[in-house]
Amino acid sequence: QVQLVESGGGLVQAGGSLRLSCAASGSIGSINVMGWYRQAPGKQRELVAAITTGGNINYADSVKGRFTISRDNAKNTVYLQINSLKPEDTAVYYCKLYYMLAPGDYWGQGTQVTVSS
């Protein structure tokens, strides 16, 4: 079993920055993908960014240039640096860990990001 714990959300003014963290623990396979998703009220959950253990990164078009994902494989932790926040970035941000070549995906409990205009 894998547990994911997010932190770093909060209330911030438009134009501000936040850094989200997600720490994974448990029986974690050495080759995996860790990603950030978000879900705004009344909308579907969407991919924000994902990064493999090898460092390959994928971003949603809407966040390119403002969001930066990174990870520390030794700590099984993924980060999301969010700059130039906009009110439309308001959502619950979820961390996910999954495997490309094996079954299983795991979600964190989510962290709220609220951007005021």
Beta strands, then each sheet from edge to edge (+ up, - down):
strand 1: 2-7
strand 2: 10-13
strand 3: 18-26
strand 4: 33-39
strand 5: 46-52
strand 6: 57-59
strand 7: 67-72
strand 8: 77-82
strand 9: 91-98
strand 10: 105-107
strand 11: 111-116
sheet 1: 1+ 3- 8+ 7-
sheet 2: 2+ 11+ 9- 4+ 5- 6+
sheet 3: 2+ 11+ 9- 10+
end
